[in-house]
Amino acid sequence: MYIAEIKNRDIANGPGVRVSVFVSGCRHKCPGCFNEIAWDFDFGKEYTKETEEYVLTELAPYYMRGLTVLGGEPFEPENQAGVLALIKRVRAEQPNRDVWVYSGFTLDELTGESRARTEYTDELLSLIDVLVDGRFIFAEKDITLRFRGSRNQRLLDLPKTLASGKPVLWDE
Ligand code: SF4
């Protein structure tokens, strides 16, 4: 897995102050994508144990709220093992931080039959607090939306959604 960028004090991709990790590689190719440079799976730097240590260190200050993983596409099959390793470490060592993940796949695609399904997908979903799902659709773009780019995208409270079997939207 390659990392396009890490923002260590991000306030745009989830509540509070966050570490945001932009993974490389995305096949959705949404017209109007905010981060086209990260479609390339080899863009940026290789994800290593040092990357992981850096993220953990940056998440440690008391005022940090959580980790956001976006891209690129965190659920591209090539990225899932790396994203899972990172989130597992955050869960183990920073249990008070929340975890948000952005995906161009819908939750139905991630849980149903789609090219996103791998041996890691279900465990990954079980560790996420909020999933922002769905492709960016330019015709539904709305700059007044909080933490998402187009109206079709949802901020899903994932534990409640998975437990109830129906979409439960995140509500701070
Ligand atoms: S899913 Fe995200 S990164 Fe991929 S093309 Fe769409 S907006 Fe861009």
Residues whose N, C-alpha, C, O or C-beta is under 5 A from the ligand:
A	BS01	SF4	C26 H28 K29 C30 C33 F34 N35 G71 G72 G104 F136
